[in-house]
Amino acid sequence: MDDLQKQIQKIKSLEKNFKINELKDFNISEYLDNKEIRDEYLSQVLKDGDKDELSEALKNIEKAKKLNF
């Protein structure tokens, strides 16, 4: 069995043991770790024009700045 096949078998065995309740909550602030990413995130939110989403994005960016400084 070559390395690729071993990796495929490993992934398949992990999938069988996967449990949805073991997933951690997604926190986008953890991924907004530099200015370029934060700027792009804000740019995409502004394109949508949703005021609630903009408010949430600004909160996420502030949280990210606190996490990364």
Order of alpha helices (4+ residues) and beta strands (2+ residues): alpha-alpha-alpha
